[in-house]
Amino acid sequence: MQKIIILTIIFFGIFNNCIAIENNYFLSLKNKKVNVRYGPGFDYPIKYIYKKKFLPVKVIDKKENFRRIIDHKKNSGWIHISQLKKSNSLVVLEDKIIFSKNSKFSRPLFKLEKGRLVILKKCIYDWCKIKSDNYTGWLNTKNSWGKIE
């Protein structure tokens, strides 16, 4: 009888973790100025303001038209869904080399510093063609913040 109880607890523990993982997804900031609030409503005070359009954020909870988010620096709060859109960007979490093709054996073009925001043009497995300022090239997306679709 104890084995059945233990197996049931393990099964539901694994099942609940799978559901929690599926509920977390990435979106990007839609505007240059986005208010982040302490709670899921306009009555809650503003916690801080993002001033970076396209910044990818992970949605970790939702309540009606608000999404609780966390960013690459572990800041969290609530944002109205109208200020978010489908993610099309990444933040690099370490210095990265951008290449001319989607291979580390291709010609290196330039170096991106840790924390740099890049816009995704297209992706093939772990490589994405990106745009950053006036530069375009291929980035290996390992150790980056933001989901690749």
VENRA-V602097 format. One record per residue. N is the residue number from 1. RES is the residue in three letters. OMEGA is omega in whole degrees, 0 to 359 (NA if undefined). Layout:
<<N | RES | OMEGA> <N | RES | OMEGA>>
This chain:
<<1 | MET | 180> <2 | GLN | 178> <3 | LYS | 181> <4 | ILE | 179> <5 | ILE | 180> <6 | ILE | 179> <7 | LEU | 178> <8 | THR | 179> <9 | ILE | 179> <10 | ILE | 181> <11 | PHE | 181> <12 | PHE | 175> <13 | GLY | 178> <14 | ILE | 180> <15 | PHE | 179> <16 | ASN | 177> <17 | ASN | 179> <18 | CYS | 179> <19 | ILE | 180> <20 | ALA | 179> <21 | ILE | 181> <22 | GLU | 182> <23 | ASN | 178> <24 | ASN | 180> <25 | TYR | 184> <26 | PHE | 170> <27 | LEU | 177> <28 | SER | 176> <29 | LEU | 186> <30 | LYS | 187> <31 | ASN | 179> <32 | LYS | 180> <33 | LYS | 182> <34 | VAL | 178> <35 | ASN | 175> <36 | VAL | 186> <37 | ARG | 179> <38 | TYR | 182> <39 | GLY | 185> <40 | PRO | 177> <41 | GLY | 180> <42 | PHE | 178> <43 | ASP | 179> <44 | TYR | 180> <45 | PRO | 178> <46 | ILE | 180> <47 | LYS | 176> <48 | TYR | 182> <49 | ILE | 172> <50 | TYR | 176> <51 | LYS | 183> <52 | LYS | 177> <53 | LYS | 179> <54 | PHE | 180> <55 | LEU | 178> <56 | PRO | 177> <57 | VAL | 178> <58 | LYS | 177> <59 | VAL | 182> <60 | ILE | 178> <61 | ASP | 176> <62 | LYS | 176> <63 | LYS | 184> <64 | GLU | 183> <65 | ASN | 179> <66 | PHE | 178> <67 | ARG | 174> <68 | ARG | 186> <69 | ILE | 171> <70 | ILE | 180> <71 | ASP | 184> <72 | HIS | 177> <73 | LYS | 179> <74 | LYS | 172> <75 | ASN | 180> <76 | SER | 179> <77 | GLY | 184> <78 | TRP | 179> <79 | ILE | 176> <80 | HIS | 185> <81 | ILE | 180> <82 | SER | 180> <83 | GLN | 184> <84 | LEU | 177> <85 | LYS | 178> <86 | LYS | 185> <87 | SER | 177> <88 | ASN | 184> <89 | SER | 177> <90 | LEU | 169> <91 | VAL | 180> <92 | VAL | 185> <93 | LEU | 175> <94 | GLU | 176> <95 | ASP | 183> <96 | LYS | 173> <97 | ILE | 176> <98 | ILE | 186> <99 | PHE | 180> <100 | SER | 178> <101 | LYS | 183> <102 | ASN | 178> <103 | SER | 178> <104 | LYS | 178> <105 | PHE | 177> <106 | SER | 185> <107 | ARG | 175> <108 | PRO | 182> <109 | LEU | 181> <110 | PHE | 182> <111 | LYS | 173> <112 | LEU | 178> <113 | GLU | 177> <114 | LYS | 179> <115 | GLY | 183> <116 | ARG | 176> <117 | LEU | 178> <118 | VAL | 178> <119 | ILE | 181> <120 | LEU | 176> <121 | LYS | 174> <122 | LYS | 183> <123 | CYS | 174> <124 | ILE | 183> <125 | TYR | 182> <126 | ASP | 181> <127 | TRP | 176> <128 | CYS | 171> <129 | LYS | 187> <130 | ILE | 173> <131 | LYS | 176> <132 | SER | 188> <133 | ASP | 180> <134 | ASN | 184> <135 | TYR | 176> <136 | THR | 178> <137 | GLY | 184> <138 | TRP | 183> <139 | LEU | 169> <140 | ASN | 191> <141 | THR | 176> <142 | LYS | 182> <143 | ASN | 175> <144 | SER | 180> <145 | TRP | 181> <146 | GLY | 184> <147 | LYS | 177> <148 | ILE | 180> <149 | GLU | NA>>
